Amino acid sequence: MPNDKLLQYLHLHFIVFIWGFTAVLGALISIDAIPLVWYRMALASVFILFYLIYKLIHKKLLRVHSTMPIWLRGRALPW
């Protein structure tokens, strides 16, 4: 459990660092607000699409793995 606490502590510090860094990025960005919103939305859509594709492939692999006989899985205990 101490490892989980350390991980949460580091996660919190990373988030605080990112929030503080957004002010620096805001000063460096020279694009208007509307195109910036569209670029951010397009980038987020691409990442969500990649995430969904990854989850779909992972789910299919788990389904195939769970329907295989035990002796083909390479271990004695099923998932």
URVEN-V823895 format. One record per backbone hydrogen bond with DSSP energy under -0.5 kcal/mol. NH is the residue of the N-H (numbers start at 1). CO is the residue of the C=O. If there is no record, write none. Layout:
# URVEN-V823895
nh=NH co=CO
nh=NH co=CO
This chain:
# URVEN-V823895
nh=5 co=1
nh=6 co=2
nh=7 co=3
nh=8 co=4
nh=9 co=5
nh=10 co=6
nh=11 co=7
nh=12 co=8
nh=13 co=9
nh=14 co=10
nh=15 co=11
nh=16 co=12
nh=17 co=13
nh=18 co=14
nh=19 co=15
nh=20 co=16
nh=21 co=17
nh=22 co=18
nh=23 co=20
nh=24 co=20
nh=25 co=21
nh=26 co=22
nh=27 co=23
nh=28 co=24
nh=29 co=25
nh=36 co=32
nh=37 co=33
nh=38 co=34
nh=39 co=35
nh=40 co=36
nh=41 co=37
nh=42 co=38
nh=43 co=39
nh=44 co=40
nh=45 co=41
nh=46 co=42
nh=47 co=43
nh=48 co=44
nh=49 co=45
nh=50 co=46
nh=51 co=47
nh=52 co=48
nh=53 co=49
nh=54 co=50
nh=55 co=51
nh=56 co=52
nh=57 co=53
nh=58 co=54
nh=59 co=55
nh=60 co=56
nh=61 co=57
nh=62 co=58
nh=63 co=59
nh=64 co=60
nh=65 co=61
nh=66 co=62
nh=67 co=63
nh=68 co=64
nh=68 co=65
nh=72 co=69
nh=73 co=69
nh=73 co=70
nh=74 co=70
nh=75 co=70
